[in-house]
Structures are given as C-alpha cells and as structure tokens.
C-alpha cells in the first residue's frame, strides 16, 4: 500500500458489498442508506463504510444510523 493520502470517493451499493465480501469473514449488511469509500492516489479502493438503519429495533427511531466499515 502506498504511503500517500486517501480521499473519499462515492461507492455504489454493489461495489461496497463486494469489497466487504472480499475483505471480511462476515457477510455484508443486508440493507443500506448510502456507502462511501476511501481510495489511494492510484484510485484503488482501500476501505468502505456502509451506512444503514440500526439492527436493534429499539434504536430504529427514524433518525439513527449505523455504520458497517472495513479496510
């Protein structure tokens, strides 16, 4: 990995979930509101954050979001 800076990049749902499948032993979250990625200077995706509704029903108040992230 390069020692350069990372920049935020938009990531489509399918791309974010594929990234999680390749880099984690857990399955990607079933739903999402949006996803954002971090890419290096060459444009290689290094991390993603998938933001969605809370898993616990008592936290799902309509204003709270959870993040599933991987790098």
PDB file with SEQRES, HELIX, SHEET and CRYST1 records, atoms N, CA, C and O in Angstrom:
SEQRES   1 A   71  UNK UNK UNK UNK UNK UNK UNK UNK UNK UNK UNK UNK UNK          
SEQRES   2 A   71  UNK UNK UNK UNK UNK UNK UNK UNK UNK UNK UNK UNK UNK          
SEQRES   3 A   71  UNK UNK UNK UNK UNK UNK UNK UNK UNK UNK UNK UNK UNK          
SEQRES   4 A   71  UNK UNK UNK UNK UNK UNK UNK UNK UNK UNK UNK UNK UNK          
SEQRES   5 A   71  UNK UNK UNK UNK UNK UNK UNK UNK UNK UNK UNK UNK UNK          
SEQRES   6 A   71  UNK UNK UNK UNK UNK UNK                                      
HELIX    1 AA1 UNK A   13  UNK A   23  1                                  11    
HELIX    2 AA2 UNK A   57  UNK A   59  5                                   3    
SHEET    1 AA1 4 UNK A   7  UNK A  10  0                                        
SHEET    2 AA1 4 UNK A  34  UNK A  39 -1                                        
SHEET    3 AA1 4 UNK A  45  UNK A  53 -1                                        
SHEET    4 AA1 4 UNK A  65  UNK A  70 -1                                        
CRYST1    1.000    1.000    1.000  90.00  90.00  90.00 P 1           1          
ATOM      1  N   UNK A   1       0.844  -1.182   0.000  1.00  0.00           N  
ATOM      2  CA  UNK A   1       0.000   0.000   0.000  1.00  0.00           C  
ATOM      3  C   UNK A   1       0.882   1.235   0.000  1.00  0.00           C  
ATOM      4  O   UNK A   1       1.919   1.269   0.662  1.00  0.00           O  
ATOM      5  N   UNK A   2       0.471   2.234  -0.734  1.00  0.00           N  
ATOM      6  CA  UNK A   2       1.246   3.462  -0.791  1.00  0.00           C  
ATOM      7  C   UNK A   2       1.095   4.241   0.515  1.00  0.00           C  
ATOM      8  O   UNK A   2       0.137   4.049   1.263  1.00  0.00           O  
ATOM      9  N   UNK A   3       2.042   5.105   0.767  1.00  0.00           N  
ATOM     10  CA  UNK A   3       2.024   5.921   1.979  1.00  0.00           C  
ATOM     11  C   UNK A   3       1.351   7.266   1.734  1.00  0.00           C  
ATOM     12  O   UNK A   3       1.396   8.145   2.595  1.00  0.00           O  
ATOM     13  N   UNK A   4       0.730   7.437   0.574  1.00  0.00           N  
ATOM     14  CA  UNK A   4       0.085   8.698   0.234  1.00  0.00           C  
ATOM     15  C   UNK A   4      -1.236   8.880   0.961  1.00  0.00           C  
ATOM     16  O   UNK A   4      -1.640   8.061   1.787  1.00  0.00           O  
ATOM     17  N   UNK A   5      -1.879   9.960   0.632  1.00  0.00           N  
ATOM     18  CA  UNK A   5      -3.162  10.298   1.253  1.00  0.00           C  
ATOM     19  C   UNK A   5      -4.304   9.506   0.636  1.00  0.00           C  
ATOM     20  O   UNK A   5      -4.255   9.097  -0.524  1.00  0.00           O  
ATOM     21  N   UNK A   6      -5.326   9.306   1.444  1.00  0.00           N  
ATOM     22  CA  UNK A   6      -6.561   8.705   0.959  1.00  0.00           C  
ATOM     23  C   UNK A   6      -7.558   9.823   0.716  1.00  0.00           C  
ATOM     24  O   UNK A   6      -7.496  10.874   1.353  1.00  0.00           O  
ATOM     25  N   UNK A   7      -8.481   9.587  -0.213  1.00  0.00           N  
ATOM     26  CA  UNK A   7      -9.542  10.566  -0.475  1.00  0.00           C  
ATOM     27  C   UNK A   7     -10.875   9.843  -0.476  1.00  0.00           C  
ATOM     28  O   UNK A   7     -10.955   8.666  -0.826  1.00  0.00           O  
ATOM     29  N   UNK A   8     -11.920  10.555  -0.081  1.00  0.00           N  
ATOM     30  CA  UNK A   8     -13.262   9.972  -0.079  1.00  0.00           C  
ATOM     31  C   UNK A   8     -13.779   9.882  -1.503  1.00  0.00           C  
ATOM     32  O   UNK A   8     -13.599  10.795  -2.309  1.00  0.00           O  
ATOM     33  N   UNK A   9     -14.423   8.764  -1.794  1.00  0.00           N  
ATOM     34  CA  UNK A   9     -14.988   8.540  -3.126  1.00  0.00           C  
ATOM     35  C   UNK A   9     -16.384   7.938  -2.978  1.00  0.00           C  
ATOM     36  O   UNK A   9     -16.632   7.188  -2.033  1.00  0.00           O  
ATOM     37  N   UNK A  10     -17.293   8.254  -3.891  1.00  0.00           N  
ATOM     38  CA  UNK A  10     -18.603   7.606  -3.857  1.00  0.00           C  
ATOM     39  C   UNK A  10     -18.457   6.136  -4.240  1.00  0.00           C  
ATOM     40  O   UNK A  10     -17.631   5.783  -5.083  1.00  0.00           O  
ATOM     41  N   UNK A  11     -19.260   5.291  -3.618  1.00  0.00           N  
ATOM     42  CA  UNK A  11     -19.215   3.853  -3.887  1.00  0.00           C  
ATOM     43  C   UNK A  11     -20.652   3.363  -4.063  1.00  0.00           C  
ATOM     44  O   UNK A  11     -21.517   3.645  -3.234  1.00  0.00           O  
ATOM     45  N   UNK A  12     -20.893   2.647  -5.120  1.00  0.00           N  
ATOM     46  CA  UNK A  12     -22.217   2.051  -5.342  1.00  0.00           C  
ATOM     47  C   UNK A  12     -22.430   0.892  -4.386  1.00  0.00           C  
ATOM     48  O   UNK A  12     -21.473   0.286  -3.903  1.00  0.00           O  
ATOM     49  N   UNK A  13     -23.679   0.592  -4.121  1.00  0.00           N  
ATOM     50  CA  UNK A  13     -24.036  -0.476  -3.187  1.00  0.00           C  
ATOM     51  C   UNK A  13     -23.363  -1.798  -3.532  1.00  0.00           C  
ATOM     52  O   UNK A  13     -22.771  -2.435  -2.661  1.00  0.00           O  
ATOM     53  N   UNK A  14     -23.447  -2.212  -4.773  1.00  0.00           N  
ATOM     54  CA  UNK A  14     -22.871  -3.494  -5.188  1.00  0.00           C  
ATOM     55  C   UNK A  14     -21.361  -3.518  -4.984  1.00  0.00           C  
ATOM     56  O   UNK A  14     -20.814  -4.517  -4.516  1.00  0.00           O  
ATOM     57  N   UNK A  15     -20.682  -2.420  -5.333  1.00  0.00           N  
ATOM     58  CA  UNK A  15     -19.231  -2.347  -5.173  1.00  0.00           C  
ATOM     59  C   UNK A  15     -18.837  -2.423  -3.689  1.00  0.00           C  
ATOM     60  O   UNK A  15     -17.879  -3.110  -3.334  1.00  0.00           O  
ATOM     61  N   UNK A  16     -19.580  -1.715  -2.828  1.00  0.00           N  
ATOM     62  CA  UNK A  16     -19.289  -1.738  -1.388  1.00  0.00           C  
ATOM     63  C   UNK A  16     -19.484  -3.143  -0.816  1.00  0.00           C  
ATOM     64  O   UNK A  16     -18.652  -3.617  -0.042  1.00  0.00           O  
ATOM     65  N   UNK A  17     -20.563  -3.800  -1.188  1.00  0.00           N  
ATOM     66  CA  UNK A  17     -20.823  -5.149  -0.670  1.00  0.00           C  
ATOM     67  C   UNK A  17     -19.809  -6.159  -1.198  1.00  0.00           C  
ATOM     68  O   UNK A  17     -19.416  -7.071  -0.471  1.00  0.00           O  
ATOM     69  N   UNK A  18     -19.384  -6.012  -2.446  1.00  0.00           N  
ATOM     70  CA  UNK A  18     -18.333  -6.892  -2.987  1.00  0.00           C  
ATOM     71  C   UNK A  18     -17.021  -6.689  -2.236  1.00  0.00           C  
ATOM     72  O   UNK A  18     -16.309  -7.654  -1.955  1.00  0.00           O  
ATOM     73  N   UNK A  19     -16.702  -5.445  -1.913  1.00  0.00           N  
ATOM     74  CA  UNK A  19     -15.488  -5.147  -1.151  1.00  0.00           C  
ATOM     75  C   UNK A  19     -15.536  -5.838   0.214  1.00  0.00           C  
ATOM     76  O   UNK A  19     -14.550  -6.433   0.647  1.00  0.00           O  
ATOM     77  N   UNK A  20     -16.681  -5.757   0.884  1.00  0.00           N  
ATOM     78  CA  UNK A  20     -16.828  -6.402   2.193  1.00  0.00           C  
ATOM     79  C   UNK A  20     -16.683  -7.917   2.059  1.00  0.00           C  
ATOM     80  O   UNK A  20     -16.018  -8.545   2.883  1.00  0.00           O  
ATOM     81  N   UNK A  21     -17.287  -8.503   1.051  1.00  0.00           N  
ATOM     82  CA  UNK A  21     -17.180  -9.952   0.855  1.00  0.00           C  
ATOM     83  C   UNK A  21     -15.729 -10.395   0.673  1.00  0.00           C  
ATOM     84  O   UNK A  21     -15.346 -11.463   1.149  1.00  0.00           O  
ATOM     85  N   UNK A  22     -14.927  -9.590  -0.008  1.00  0.00           N  
ATOM     86  CA  UNK A  22     -13.524  -9.944  -0.260  1.00  0.00           C  
ATOM     87  C   UNK A  22     -12.619  -9.725   0.949  1.00  0.00           C  
ATOM     88  O   UNK A  22     -11.577 -10.372   1.050  1.00  0.00           O  
ATOM     89  N   UNK A  23     -12.988  -8.830   1.872  1.00  0.00           N  
ATOM     90  CA  UNK A  23     -12.076  -8.423   2.926  1.00  0.00           C  
ATOM     91  C   UNK A  23     -12.511  -8.784   4.345  1.00  0.00           C  
ATOM     92  O   UNK A  23     -11.762  -8.516   5.285  1.00  0.00           O  
ATOM     93  N   UNK A  24     -13.664  -9.368   4.537  1.00  0.00           N  
ATOM     94  CA  UNK A  24     -14.104  -9.699   5.890  1.00  0.00           C  
ATOM     95  C   UNK A  24     -14.661 -11.103   5.932  1.00  0.00           C  
ATOM     96  O   UNK A  24     -15.058 -11.654   4.905  1.00  0.00           O  
ATOM     97  N   UNK A  25     -14.690 -11.676   7.108  1.00  0.00           N  
ATOM     98  CA  UNK A  25     -15.267 -13.003   7.238  1.00  0.00           C  
ATOM     99  C   UNK A  25     -16.765 -12.950   7.490  1.00  0.00           C  
ATOM    100  O   UNK A  25     -17.413 -13.996   7.529  1.00  0.00           O  
ATOM    101  N   UNK A  26     -17.336 -11.755   7.664  1.00  0.00           N  
ATOM    102  CA  UNK A  26     -18.773 -11.586   7.825  1.00  0.00           C  
ATOM    103  C   UNK A  26     -19.408 -11.230   6.482  1.00  0.00           C  
ATOM    104  O   UNK A  26     -18.754 -10.687   5.592  1.00  0.00           O  
ATOM    105  N   UNK A  27     -20.677 -11.544   6.361  1.00  0.00           N  
ATOM    106  CA  UNK A  27     -21.418 -11.131   5.164  1.00  0.00           C  
ATOM    107  C   UNK A  27     -21.681  -9.629   5.237  1.00  0.00           C  
ATOM    108  O   UNK A  27     -21.757  -9.075   6.333  1.00  0.00           O  
ATOM    109  N   UNK A  28     -21.822  -8.962   4.096  1.00  0.00           N  
ATOM    110  CA  UNK A  28     -22.154  -7.539   4.121  1.00  0.00           C  
ATOM    111  C   UNK A  28     -23.548  -7.331   4.705  1.00  0.00           C  
ATOM    112  O   UNK A  28     -24.376  -8.241   4.669  1.00  0.00           O  
ATOM    113  N   UNK A  29     -23.812  -6.153   5.237  1.00  0.00           N  
ATOM    114  CA  UNK A  29     -25.141  -5.886   5.789  1.00  0.00           C  
ATOM    115  C   UNK A  29     -26.214  -6.009   4.704  1.00  0.00           C  
ATOM    116  O   UNK A  29     -25.950  -5.697   3.543  1.00  0.00           O  
ATOM    117  N   UNK A  30     -27.408  -6.453   5.063  1.00  0.00           N  
ATOM    118  CA  UNK A  30     -28.452  -6.685   4.059  1.00  0.00           C  
ATOM    119  C   UNK A  30     -29.003  -5.414   3.415  1.00  0.00           C  
ATOM    120  O   UNK A  30     -29.420  -5.442   2.258  1.00  0.00           O  
ATOM    121  N   UNK A  31     -29.010  -4.328   4.133  1.00  0.00           N  
ATOM    122  CA  UNK A  31     -29.549  -3.090   3.572  1.00  0.00           C  
ATOM    123  C   UNK A  31     -28.584  -1.950   3.792  1.00  0.00           C  
ATOM    124  O   UNK A  31     -27.617  -2.074   4.544  1.00  0.00           O  
ATOM    125  N   UNK A  32     -28.850  -0.841   3.134  1.00  0.00           N  
ATOM    126  CA  UNK A  32     -28.011   0.331   3.350  1.00  0.00           C  
ATOM    127  C   UNK A  32     -28.736   1.575   2.903  1.00  0.00           C  
ATOM    128  O   UNK A  32     -29.641   1.528   2.070  1.00  0.00           O  
ATOM    129  N   UNK A  33     -28.317   2.695   3.474  1.00  0.00           N  
ATOM    130  CA  UNK A  33     -28.816   4.003   3.060  1.00  0.00           C  
ATOM    131  C   UNK A  33     -27.841   4.595   2.040  1.00  0.00           C  
ATOM    132  O   UNK A  33     -28.252   5.069   0.981  1.00  0.00           O  
ATOM    133  N   UNK A  34     -26.539   4.561   2.372  1.00  0.00           N  
ATOM    134  CA  UNK A  34     -25.513   5.001   1.437  1.00  0.00           C  
ATOM    135  C   UNK A  34     -24.184   4.356   1.809  1.00  0.00           C  
ATOM    136  O   UNK A  34     -24.046   3.773   2.885  1.00  0.00           O  
ATOM    137  N   UNK A  35     -23.213   4.465   0.915  1.00  0.00           N  
ATOM    138  CA  UNK A  35     -21.862   3.960   1.164  1.00  0.00           C  
ATOM    139  C   UNK A  35     -20.858   4.987   0.669  1.00  0.00           C  
ATOM    140  O   UNK A  35     -21.120   5.727  -0.279  1.00  0.00           O  
ATOM    141  N   UNK A  36     -19.710   5.022   1.322  1.00  0.00           N  
ATOM    142  CA  UNK A  36     -18.615   5.901   0.926  1.00  0.00           C  
ATOM    143  C   UNK A  36     -17.328   5.090   1.032  1.00  0.00           C  
ATOM    144  O   UNK A  36     -17.210   4.202   1.876  1.00  0.00           O  
ATOM    145  N   UNK A  37     -16.370   5.403   0.171  1.00  0.00           N  
ATOM    146  CA  UNK A  37     -15.112   4.675   0.183  1.00  0.00           C  
ATOM    147  C   UNK A  37     -13.930   5.606   0.363  1.00  0.00           C  
ATOM    148  O   UNK A  37     -14.050   6.826   0.254  1.00  0.00           O  
ATOM    149  N   UNK A  38     -12.776   4.996   0.644  1.00  0.00           N  
ATOM    150  CA  UNK A  38     -11.510   5.722   0.711  1.00  0.00           C  
ATOM    151  C   UNK A  38     -10.591   5.097  -0.327  1.00  0.00           C  
ATOM    152  O   UNK A  38     -10.328   3.895  -0.291  1.00  0.00           O  
ATOM    153  N   UNK A  39     -10.105   5.915  -1.251  1.00  0.00           N  
ATOM    154  CA  UNK A  39      -9.228   5.442  -2.323  1.00  0.00           C  
ATOM    155  C   UNK A  39      -7.865   6.100  -2.191  1.00  0.00           C  
ATOM    156  O   UNK A  39      -7.747   7.236  -1.732  1.00  0.00           O  
ATOM    157  N   UNK A  40      -6.826   5.358  -2.606  1.00  0.00           N  
ATOM    158  CA  UNK A  40      -5.473   5.914  -2.572  1.00  0.00           C  
ATOM    159  C   UNK A  40      -5.235   6.776  -3.811  1.00  0.00           C  
ATOM    160  O   UNK A  40      -6.145   6.994  -4.611  1.00  0.00           O  
ATOM    161  N   UNK A  41      -4.011   7.257  -3.958  1.00  0.00           N  
ATOM    162  CA  UNK A  41      -3.687   8.174  -5.052  1.00  0.00           C  
ATOM    163  C   UNK A  41      -3.828   7.530  -6.426  1.00  0.00           C  
ATOM    164  O   UNK A  41      -4.034   8.231  -7.417  1.00  0.00           O  
ATOM    165  N   UNK A  42      -3.719   6.201  -6.500  1.00  0.00           N  
ATOM    166  CA  UNK A  42      -3.875   5.494  -7.779  1.00  0.00           C  
ATOM    167  C   UNK A  42      -5.342   5.155  -8.070  1.00  0.00           C  
ATOM    168  O   UNK A  42      -5.652   4.610  -9.130  1.00  0.00           O  
ATOM    169  N   UNK A  43      -6.240   5.474  -7.137  1.00  0.00           N  
ATOM    170  CA  UNK A  43      -7.658   5.182  -7.324  1.00  0.00           C  
ATOM    171  C   UNK A  43      -8.075   3.823  -6.814  1.00  0.00           C  
ATOM    172  O   UNK A  43      -9.216   3.414  -7.030  1.00  0.00           O  
ATOM    173  N   UNK A  44      -7.171   3.096  -6.131  1.00  0.00           N  
ATOM    174  CA  UNK A  44      -7.502   1.782  -5.575  1.00  0.00           C  
ATOM    175  C   UNK A  44      -8.332   1.961  -4.305  1.00  0.00           C  
ATOM    176  O   UNK A  44      -7.933   2.684  -3.392  1.00  0.00           O  
ATOM    177  N   UNK A  45      -9.477   1.306  -4.254  1.00  0.00           N  
ATOM    178  CA  UNK A  45     -10.347   1.377  -3.094  1.00  0.00           C  
ATOM    179  C   UNK A  45      -9.689   0.651  -1.927  1.00  0.00           C  
ATOM    180  O   UNK A  45      -9.363  -0.529  -2.049  1.00  0.00           O  
ATOM    181  N   UNK A  46      -9.486   1.331  -0.797  1.00  0.00           N  
ATOM    182  CA  UNK A  46      -8.803   0.773   0.371  1.00  0.00           C  
ATOM    183  C   UNK A  46      -9.729   0.506   1.544  1.00  0.00           C  
ATOM    184  O   UNK A  46      -9.402  -0.312   2.405  1.00  0.00           O  
ATOM    185  N   UNK A  47     -10.880   1.175   1.603  1.00  0.00           N  
ATOM    186  CA  UNK A  47     -11.820   0.998   2.712  1.00  0.00           C  
ATOM    187  C   UNK A  47     -13.206   1.435   2.261  1.00  0.00           C  
ATOM    188  O   UNK A  47     -13.344   2.261   1.359  1.00  0.00           O  
ATOM    189  N   UNK A  48     -14.226   0.876   2.893  1.00  0.00           N  
ATOM    190  CA  UNK A  48     -15.606   1.316   2.651  1.00  0.00           C  
ATOM    191  C   UNK A  48     -16.332   1.442   3.989  1.00  0.00           C  
ATOM    192  O   UNK A  48     -16.015   0.757   4.961  1.00  0.00           O  
ATOM    193  N   UNK A  49     -17.306   2.329   4.002  1.00  0.00           N  
ATOM    194  CA  UNK A  49     -18.229   2.460   5.128  1.00  0.00           C  
ATOM    195  C   UNK A  49     -19.630   2.346   4.552  1.00  0.00           C  
ATOM    196  O   UNK A  49     -20.013   3.121   3.677  1.00  0.00           O  
ATOM    197  N   UNK A  50     -20.390   1.380   5.043  1.00  0.00           N  
ATOM    198  CA  UNK A  50     -21.773   1.186   4.616  1.00  0.00           C  
ATOM    199  C   UNK A  50     -22.669   1.661   5.752  1.00  0.00           C  
ATOM    200  O   UNK A  50     -22.590   1.151   6.869  1.00  0.00           O  
ATOM    201  N   UNK A  51     -23.515   2.635   5.464  1.00  0.00           N  
ATOM    202  CA  UNK A  51     -24.371   3.243   6.472  1.00  0.00           C  
ATOM    203  C   UNK A  51     -25.805   2.784   6.248  1.00  0.00           C  
ATOM    204  O   UNK A  51     -26.326   2.850   5.134  1.00  0.00           O  
ATOM    205  N   UNK A  52     -26.433   2.319   7.320  1.00  0.00           N  
ATOM    206  CA  UNK A  52     -27.811   1.837   7.204  1.00  0.00           C  
ATOM    207  C   UNK A  52     -28.583   2.035   8.496  1.00  0.00           C  
ATOM    208  O   UNK A  52     -28.089   2.650   9.441  1.00  0.00           O  
ATOM    209  N   UNK A  53     -29.777   1.518   8.525  1.00  0.00           N  
ATOM    210  CA  UNK A  53     -30.627   1.602   9.707  1.00  0.00           C  
ATOM    211  C   UNK A  53     -30.087   0.680  10.795  1.00  0.00           C  
ATOM    212  O   UNK A  53     -29.441  -0.321  10.487  1.00  0.00           O  
ATOM    213  N   UNK A  54     -30.338   1.000  12.054  1.00  0.00           N  
ATOM    214  CA  UNK A  54     -29.853   0.165  13.150  1.00  0.00           C  
ATOM    215  C   UNK A  54     -30.419  -1.253  13.097  1.00  0.00           C  
ATOM    216  O   UNK A  54     -31.556  -1.472  12.678  1.00  0.00           O  
ATOM    217  N   UNK A  55     -29.603  -2.203  13.529  1.00  0.00           N  
ATOM    218  CA  UNK A  55     -30.042  -3.594  13.579  1.00  0.00           C  
ATOM    219  C   UNK A  55     -31.014  -3.785  14.733  1.00  0.00           C  
ATOM    220  O   UNK A  55     -32.028  -4.466  14.578  1.00  0.00           O  
ATOM    221  N   UNK A  56     -30.721  -3.195  15.890  1.00  0.00           N  
ATOM    222  CA  UNK A  56     -31.597  -3.308  17.069  1.00  0.00           C  
ATOM    223  C   UNK A  56     -32.850  -2.460  16.859  1.00  0.00           C  
ATOM    224  O   UNK A  56     -32.757  -1.259  16.608  1.00  0.00           O  
ATOM    225  N   UNK A  57     -34.003  -3.079  16.962  1.00  0.00           N  
ATOM    226  CA  UNK A  57     -35.256  -2.368  16.697  1.00  0.00           C  
ATOM    227  C   UNK A  57     -35.473  -1.183  17.626  1.00  0.00           C  
ATOM    228  O   UNK A  57     -35.993  -0.153  17.198  1.00  0.00           O  
ATOM    229  N   UNK A  58     -35.084  -1.312  18.892  1.00  0.00           N  
ATOM    230  CA  UNK A  58     -35.328  -0.214  19.837  1.00  0.00           C  
ATOM    231  C   UNK A  58     -34.471   1.021  19.525  1.00  0.00           C  
ATOM    232  O   UNK A  58     -34.760   2.104  20.034  1.00  0.00           O  
ATOM    233  N   UNK A  59     -33.431   0.885  18.707  1.00  0.00           N  
ATOM    234  CA  UNK A  59     -32.626   2.040  18.294  1.00  0.00           C  
ATOM    235  C   UNK A  59     -33.106   2.647  16.977  1.00  0.00           C  
ATOM    236  O   UNK A  59     -32.650   3.724  16.591  1.00  0.00           O  
ATOM    237  N   UNK A  60     -34.016   1.971  16.290  1.00  0.00           N  
ATOM    238  CA  UNK A  60     -34.508   2.441  14.996  1.00  0.00           C  
ATOM    239  C   UNK A  60     -35.609   3.471  15.211  1.00  0.00           C  
ATOM    240  O   UNK A  60     -36.798   3.168  15.118  1.00  0.00           O  
ATOM    241  N   UNK A  61     -35.176   4.708  15.502  1.00  0.00           N  
ATOM    242  CA  UNK A  61     -36.123   5.782  15.813  1.00  0.00           C  
ATOM    243  C   UNK A  61     -36.386   6.710  14.626  1.00  0.00           C  
ATOM    244  O   UNK A  61     -37.069   7.724  14.766  1.00  0.00           O  
ATOM    245  N   UNK A  62     -35.842   6.360  13.462  1.00  0.00           N  
ATOM    246  CA  UNK A  62     -36.049   7.177  12.277  1.00  0.00           C  
ATOM    247  C   UNK A  62     -34.978   8.229  12.062  1.00  0.00           C  
ATOM    248  O   UNK A  62     -34.924   8.835  10.992  1.00  0.00           O  
ATOM    249  N   UNK A  63     -34.119   8.463  13.056  1.00  0.00           N  
ATOM    250  CA  UNK A  63     -33.047   9.447  12.909  1.00  0.00           C  
ATOM    251  C   UNK A  63     -31.666   8.849  13.153  1.00  0.00           C  
ATOM    252  O   UNK A  63     -30.661   9.521  12.919  1.00  0.00           O  
ATOM    253  N   UNK A  64     -31.592   7.613  13.615  1.00  0.00           N  
ATOM    254  CA  UNK A  64     -30.317   6.985  13.947  1.00  0.00           C  
ATOM    255  C   UNK A  64     -29.839   6.095  12.805  1.00  0.00           C  
ATOM    256  O   UNK A  64     -30.631   5.367  12.207  1.00  0.00           O  
ATOM    257  N   UNK A  65     -28.542   6.153  12.502  1.00  0.00           N  
ATOM    258  CA  UNK A  65     -27.927   5.294  11.501  1.00  0.00           C  
ATOM    259  C   UNK A  65     -26.767   4.526  12.126  1.00  0.00           C  
ATOM    260  O   UNK A  65     -26.189   4.966  13.120  1.00  0.00           O  
ATOM    261  N   UNK A  66     -26.427   3.376  11.540  1.00  0.00           N  
ATOM    262  CA  UNK A  66     -25.280   2.580  11.968  1.00  0.00           C  
ATOM    263  C   UNK A  66     -24.311   2.471  10.801  1.00  0.00           C  
ATOM    264  O   UNK A  66     -24.709   2.556   9.640  1.00  0.00           O  
ATOM    265  N   UNK A  67     -23.031   2.281  11.122  1.00  0.00           N  
ATOM    266  CA  UNK A  67     -22.009   2.133  10.108  1.00  0.00           C  
ATOM    267  C   UNK A  67     -21.381   0.748  10.216  1.00  0.00           C  
ATOM    268  O   UNK A  67     -20.975   0.317  11.295  1.00  0.00           O  
ATOM    269  N   UNK A  68     -21.310   0.056   9.074  1.00  0.00           N  
ATOM    270  CA  UNK A  68     -20.531  -1.175   8.965  1.00  0.00           C  
ATOM    271  C   UNK A  68     -19.336  -0.810   8.106  1.00  0.00           C  
ATOM    272  O   UNK A  68     -19.505  -0.414   6.952  1.00  0.00           O  
ATOM    273  N   UNK A  69     -18.129  -0.936   8.643  1.00  0.00           N  
ATOM    274  CA  UNK A  69     -16.961  -0.484   7.904  1.00  0.00           C  
ATOM    275  C   UNK A  69     -15.935  -1.597   7.802  1.00  0.00           C  
ATOM    276  O   UNK A  69     -15.912  -2.514   8.623  1.00  0.00           O  
ATOM    277  N   UNK A  70     -15.093  -1.508   6.794  1.00  0.00           N  
ATOM    278  CA  UNK A  70     -13.989  -2.439   6.638  1.00  0.00           C  
ATOM    279  C   UNK A  70     -12.859  -1.746   5.917  1.00  0.00           C  
ATOM    280  O   UNK A  70     -13.069  -0.788   5.172  1.00  0.00           O  
ATOM    281  N   UNK A  71     -11.671  -2.235   6.144  1.00  0.00           N  
ATOM    282  CA  UNK A  71     -10.496  -1.702   5.455  1.00  0.00           C  
ATOM    283  C   UNK A  71      -9.510  -2.814   5.217  1.00  0.00           C  
ATOM    284  O   UNK A  71      -8.444  -2.582   4.647  1.00  0.00           O  
TER     285      UNK A  71                                                      
END                                                                             
